[in-house]
Amino acid sequence: MTAKILVVDDEVSLERLIKQRFRKKIRENKLEFIFAYNGREALEKLATESPIAVILTDINMPEMDGLTLLEKLAEFSETLTLKTIVVSAYGDLQNIRTAMNRGAFDFLTKPIDFDDLEITLNRTLEYVQKMKENLHKLHQAQSQLVQNEKMILIGQLIAGVAHEINNPVGFIVGNINHLENYLKDLLKVLNLYQTELSKPSEALQKQLEETELEFMVEDLHNIIASMKEGTERIRSISTSLRNFSRSDTDKKVAANIQDGIESTIMILKHRLKANNQRPEISIIKEYGELPLLECYPGQLNQVFMNIIANAIDALDESNQGRSYEQIKAHPNVITVKTELGLPPNRVVIRISDNGPGIPESVKQNIFNPFFTTKSLGKGTGLGLSISRSIVVEKHGGAIDCISKPEGGTEFIIEIPINTNAGGG
């Protein structure tokens, strides 16, 4: 990457000397020098030539001197990562002291010793690079902290919703059982009435015909069965919500990761359903026989969520421009496969889709923080970065992506069965 250096000096000859001295690094695109002849021009260059890594400025210049330039730069100190080197006449210690107090990183004296200039520039560029790396790590850590806090809050919310669902569902299930028993008793009484009252009155006979008693009795059984099925589905959703929201952040617990996958699919079910634009996205599940895994199940669920949600996004994007019939002829499919690795000391989870695939240039960056190909507001670029951190750092595992254009995409997650090696 080319480092940009802004030289601010009213001596025209300095430009030629610098270009001559650093011509090799300029040709190799290691350095790029930009020149301004006073502080005002420097600020204009700074606005149009960003990002500039280092400013090398004289102190004594017309229109705006170097000390005033330093004052102006201080106003942007929160957004700029550049550093300034000031140049002053030998013995002008007062100005040099003032410059250092105003934020200058280093200083040189005139006439400039170009060996000293090269050493000072290299040292300053190294400092700027390290500062950028540290700021990037800080930004990444802050973003991941915010994301983790968000997931914890979502988990608490989901767990609370699941708890609130369970109470009324429990009442309904209990009452359905009572209702079914009452219905059986009532039907026994009704049958006895029909047996003993063999000749009902004309009015009663008419009422029985209008009521369609036989159909009603048969349909009551169907209604009870339907209500039971509905409550079981609600219970299943509630269980999935609880499983997904598990936030065992303090210690690892033994968990069936296939339960976590099932919970994740249940949470995303509304996105898989058919709509006006496309048929349903099919989920193919090929589960192997797996042992319980010592892990952070809530965090692994977050990984499954990120990957499956990305697969849905990719499939929906690939459907653009295709008719409903075309998509139905070549349906969207997501496959989830679990198995023991070889040697069998790892659990392997493969999540693949038959979407458009990922270009190599994009695939190289997908695990980088803040990298996203989604439009503004649709992605933070943190999902896969955090997923990698959870798998690799928290569980001592590995995550990889196999993809090529028009060939679909597969994410392979490997978790050691004994995950104590991972950040516990």
C-alpha positions in Angstrom: 0.0 0.0 0.0 1.3 3.4 -1.0 2.0 5.8 1.9 1.1 9.4 1.1 3.3 12.2 2.4 2.3 15.8 2.2 5.3 18.2 2.0 4.5 21.8 2.9 7.3 24.3 2.2 7.6 27.4 0.1 11.1 26.4 -1.2 10.4 25.1 -4.8 13.7 23.4 -5.0 12.8 21.1 -2.1 10.3 19.3 -4.3 12.9 18.3 -6.9 15.4 17.2 -4.2 12.8 15.0 -2.4 11.7 13.4 -5.7 15.3 12.7 -6.6 16.2 11.2 -3.2 13.1 8.9 -2.9 12.7 8.2 -6.7 13.2 4.4 -6.2 10.4 4.2 -3.5 8.2 6.4 -5.7 8.7 4.1 -8.7 7.9 1.1 -6.5 4.7 2.8 -5.3 5.9 2.6 -1.7 5.8 6.4 -1.3 3.8 9.2 -2.9 4.7 12.8 -2.2 2.2 15.6 -2.5 3.4 19.2 -2.3 1.9 22.4 -1.0 3.6 25.8 -0.6 1.8 27.1 2.6 -0.6 26.0 5.3 -3.7 27.1 3.4 -2.8 24.9 0.4 -1.9 22.1 2.7 -5.4 22.1 4.2 -6.9 22.0 0.7 -4.7 19.1 -0.3 -5.7 17.3 2.9 -9.3 17.5 1.9 -8.8 16.1 -1.6 -5.9 13.7 -1.2 -6.9 11.7 1.8 -5.7 9.5 3.4 -2.4 11.2 4.0 -0.1 9.4 6.5 2.5 12.1 7.2 2.8 15.9 6.9 6.3 17.3 6.6 6.0 21.1 7.1 8.2 24.1 7.4 7.4 26.5 10.2 8.1 29.8 8.4 5.8 30.2 5.3 3.6 32.9 3.8 -0.2 33.1 4.2 -0.3 30.4 6.8 2.7 29.2 8.7 3.4 25.7 10.1 2.4 26.6 13.7 -1.0 27.8 12.5 -1.4 24.7 10.4 -0.8 22.5 13.5 -3.5 24.4 15.2 -5.9 23.7 12.4 -4.9 20.0 12.3 -5.7 19.7 16.0 -9.3 20.5 15.2 -9.5 17.2 13.2 -7.4 15.2 15.6 -10.3 12.8 16.3 -10.8 11.8 12.7 -7.2 12.0 11.4 -4.5 9.3 12.0 -1.7 11.2 10.4 1.4 12.6 12.1 3.3 15.8 11.5 7.1 16.4 11.3 8.1 20.1 11.5 11.2 21.7 9.9 12.8 24.8 11.4 16.0 26.6 11.3 18.8 25.3 13.5 18.6 26.8 17.0 15.0 28.0 16.7 14.1 26.0 19.8 11.2 28.2 20.8 9.2 27.5 17.6 10.1 23.8 17.8 8.9 23.6 21.4 5.6 25.3 20.4 5.2 22.9 17.5 5.7 19.9 19.7 3.2 21.3 22.2 0.7 21.6 19.4 0.9 18.0 18.5 4.0 17.6 16.1 5.4 14.1 16.2 9.0 14.9 15.4 11.2 17.7 14.0 14.1 18.3 11.6 16.4 21.3 11.3 17.5 23.2 8.3 19.4 22.6 6.1 17.7 19.2 5.8 19.9 16.2 6.2 18.2 13.7 3.8 19.6 10.7 5.6 18.0 12.0 8.7 14.8 12.8 6.8 14.5 9.2 5.5 15.0 7.8 9.0 12.5 10.2 10.5 9.9 9.5 7.8 10.3 5.7 8.2 9.9 6.0 12.0 6.9 8.2 11.6 5.2 5.9 9.0 5.8 2.9 11.2 4.1 4.7 14.1 1.2 5.8 11.9 0.7 2.2 10.7 0.8 0.8 14.2 -1.7 3.5 15.3 -4.1 2.6 12.5 -3.8 -1.1 13.3 -4.5 -0.4 17.0 -7.5 1.8 16.1 -8.8 -0.9 13.8 -8.5 -3.5 16.5 -10.2 -1.2 19.0 -13.0 -0.5 16.6 -13.4 -4.2 15.9 -13.4 -5.0 19.6 -16.0 -2.3 20.3 -18.2 -3.5 17.5 -17.9 -7.2 18.6 -18.7 -6.1 22.1 -21.8 -4.3 20.9 -22.8 -7.3 18.8 -22.3 -9.7 21.7 -24.3 -7.4 24.0 -27.1 -7.3 21.4 -27.1 -11.1 21.1 -27.4 -11.4 24.9 -30.3 -8.9 25.0 -32.0 -10.7 22.1 -31.4 -14.0 23.9 -33.0 -12.6 27.1 -35.9 -11.3 25.1 -36.5 -14.6 23.4 -36.2 -16.5 26.6 -38.7 -14.1 28.2 -41.1 -14.5 25.3 -40.7 -18.3 25.5 -41.5 -18.2 29.2 -44.6 -16.1 28.6 -45.8 -18.4 25.9 -45.4 -21.5 28.1 -47.8 -20.3 30.8 -50.9 -19.8 28.7 -50.0 -22.9 26.6 -49.9 -24.9 29.8 -53.3 -23.7 30.7 -54.7 -24.5 27.3 -53.2 -28.0 27.2 -54.5 -28.8 30.7 -58.0 -27.5 29.7 -58.0 -29.4 26.5 -57.4 -32.6 28.4 -60.3 -31.8 30.8 -62.5 -30.8 27.8 -61.7 -34.1 26.1 -62.7 -36.0 29.2 -65.8 -34.0 29.7 -66.7 -34.6 26.1 -66.3 -38.4 26.5 -68.6 -38.3 29.5 -71.2 -36.2 27.8 -71.2 -38.5 24.8 -71.7 -41.5 27.1 -74.7 -39.7 28.6 -76.0 -38.8 25.2 -75.7 -42.4 24.0 -77.6 -43.6 27.0 -80.4 -41.0 26.3 -80.6 -42.2 22.7 -80.8 -45.9 23.9 -83.4 -45.3 26.6 -85.4 -42.7 24.7 -86.1 -44.7 21.6 -89.1 -42.7 20.5 -88.1 -38.9 20.8 -90.9 -36.4 20.4 -91.4 -34.7 17.1 -89.9 -31.4 18.4 -86.8 -33.3 19.7 -86.4 -35.2 16.4 -86.6 -32.0 14.5 -83.9 -30.4 16.7 -81.6 -33.4 16.3 -81.9 -33.2 12.5 -81.2 -29.4 12.5 -78.2 -29.8 14.9 -76.7 -32.6 12.8 -75.6 -34.4 15.9 -73.6 -37.2 14.3 -71.6 -34.7 12.3 -71.1 -32.5 15.4 -69.8 -35.5 17.5 -67.4 -36.5 14.8 -66.2 -32.9 14.2 -65.7 -32.3 18.0 -63.0 -35.1 17.9 -61.3 -33.4 14.9 -61.4 -30.0 16.7 -59.9 -31.4 19.9 -57.1 -33.1 17.8 -56.5 -29.9 15.9 -56.2 -27.9 19.1 -53.8 -30.5 20.5 -51.6 -30.3 17.4 -51.7 -26.5 17.5 -50.6 -26.4 21.1 -47.8 -28.9 20.4 -46.6 -26.7 17.6 -46.5 -23.7 20.0 -44.7 -25.7 22.5 -42.2 -26.8 19.9 -41.6 -23.2 18.9 -41.2 -22.2 22.5 -38.7 -25.0 23.0 -36.8 -23.8 19.9 -36.7 -20.3 21.2 -35.3 -21.4 24.5 -32.7 -23.6 22.9 -31.6 -20.8 20.5 -31.4 -18.2 23.3 -29.1 -20.2 25.5 -26.4 -17.8 26.4 -24.0 -19.9 28.5 -21.2 -17.3 28.4 -19.6 -18.3 31.7 -18.8 -21.9 31.1 -19.2 -24.6 28.5 -22.0 -27.1 28.8 -22.8 -30.5 27.2 -25.2 -29.8 24.3 -26.6 -31.5 21.3 -25.7 -29.1 18.5 -28.3 -30.6 16.2 -30.9 -29.2 18.6 -29.3 -25.8 18.1 -29.5 -26.2 14.3 -33.1 -27.2 14.5 -33.9 -24.2 16.7 -32.1 -21.9 14.3 -34.1 -23.3 11.3 -37.3 -22.8 13.3 -36.4 -19.2 14.0 -35.7 -18.6 10.3 -38.7 -20.6 9.1 -40.7 -17.5 8.1 -37.9 -16.5 5.7 -37.9 -20.0 4.1 -41.6 -20.0 3.3 -42.9 -19.4 -0.2 -43.9 -15.9 -1.1 -45.1 -13.9 -4.2 -41.6 -13.9 -5.7 -40.5 -17.5 -5.2 -41.5 -21.0 -3.9 -40.3 -22.3 -0.5 -36.6 -22.7 0.1 -36.1 -26.4 0.9 -34.0 -27.4 3.9 -32.3 -30.9 3.5 -31.0 -32.2 6.8 -28.5 -35.1 7.0 -27.7 -35.6 10.6 -25.1 -38.1 11.7 -24.8 -39.8 15.1 -22.9 -37.2 17.3 -21.9 -37.2 20.9 -22.8 -34.3 23.2 -20.4 -31.4 22.7 -18.8 -29.3 25.5 -19.4 -25.9 24.0 -21.1 -22.5 24.3 -24.4 -23.6 22.6 -25.9 -20.0 22.4 -22.8 -18.8 20.6 -22.7 -21.7 18.1 -26.4 -21.0 17.4 -25.3 -17.5 16.5 -22.9 -19.0 14.0 -25.6 -21.2 12.5 -27.9 -18.2 12.3 -25.3 -16.1 10.5 -24.5 -18.7 7.9 -28.0 -19.9 7.1 -29.4 -16.3 7.0 -26.6 -15.4 4.6 -27.5 -18.5 2.4 -31.1 -17.3 2.3 -29.9 -13.8 1.3 -27.7 -15.2 -1.5 -30.6 -17.4 -2.8 -33.0 -14.5 -2.8 -30.4 -12.3 -4.6 -29.9 -15.1 -7.2 -33.6 -15.2 -7.8 -33.7 -11.6 -9.1 -34.7 -11.6 -12.8 -36.0 -15.2 -12.7 -39.7 -16.1 -13.0 -41.6 -18.1 -10.3 -41.8 -21.0 -12.8 -38.0 -20.9 -13.5 -37.2 -21.0 -9.7 -39.7 -23.8 -9.2 -38.0 -25.8 -12.0 -34.6 -25.3 -10.3 -35.6 -24.9 -6.6 -33.6 -23.1 -3.9 -32.0 -25.6 -1.5 -30.0 -25.3 1.7 -28.4 -28.5 3.0 -27.2 -29.0 6.6 -25.1 -32.0 7.2 -23.4 -33.1 10.5 -20.9 -35.9 10.9 -17.8 -37.0 12.9 -14.6 -35.9 11.4 -11.6 -38.0 10.5 -10.0 -38.9 12.9 -13.3 -38.9 14.9 -12.3 -36.3 17.5 -14.2 -33.5 15.8 -17.7 -32.7 14.9 -18.1 -31.4 11.4 -21.1 -29.2 10.3 -21.5 -28.5 6.6 -24.0 -25.8 5.6 -24.4 -25.4 1.8 -26.6 -23.7 -0.7 -27.1 -24.0 -4.5 -26.9 -20.3 -5.0 -24.7 -18.2 -7.3 -21.5 -18.9 -5.3 -18.9 -16.3 -4.2 -16.2 -14.8 -6.5 -12.6 -15.6 -5.3 -11.9 -11.9 -4.8 -14.8 -11.7 -2.3 -14.2 -15.0 -0.7 -10.7 -13.9 0.4 -12.3 -11.2 2.6 -15.5 -12.7 3.9 -14.1 -13.3 7.4 -12.6 -9.8 7.6 -14.4 -7.4 10.1 -16.7 -4.9 8.4 -16.4 -6.5 5.0 -19.8 -6.8 3.3 -21.2 -7.0 -0.2 -24.7 -6.1 1.0 -26.3 -2.7 0.4 -26.2 0.0 3.1 -28.3 -0.9 6.1 -28.6 -4.6 5.2 -25.3 -5.8 6.7 -22.7 -4.8 9.2 -19.9 -7.0 7.9 -19.5 -8.5 11.3 -21.6 -11.7 11.1 -18.9 -14.0 9.6 -16.1 -12.3 11.5 -17.8 -12.9 14.8 -18.6 -16.5 13.6 -15.0 -17.1 13.0 -14.1 -15.7 16.4 -16.6 -18.0 18.1 -15.5 -21.1 16.3 -11.7 -20.6 16.3 -11.1 -18.6 19.5 -13.9 -19.8 21.7 -13.9 -23.4 20.7 -10.5 -24.1 19.2 -12.1 -25.2 15.9 -11.9 -24.2 12.3 -14.3 -22.6 9.7 -13.8 -22.6 6.0 -15.7 -21.6 2.9 -15.7 -23.5 -0.4 -17.3 -21.7 -3.3 -17.0 -20.8 -6.9 -19.3 -18.7 -9.2 -22.4 -20.6 -10.2 -21.3 -23.5 -8.1 -23.0 -22.8 -4.8 -21.4 -22.1 -1.4 -20.5 -24.5 1.4 -19.3 -23.5 4.9 -17.5 -26.2 6.9 -17.3 -25.8 10.6 -15.2 -28.2 12.7 -15.4 -28.2 16.5 -13.2 -30.5 18.7 -15.2 -32.8 20.8 -13.0 -31.9 23.7 -13.1 -28.1 23.3 -11.0 -27.2 26.4 -8.3 -26.2 24.0 -10.5 -23.4 22.8 -10.8 -20.2 24.8 -12.7 -21.4 27.8 
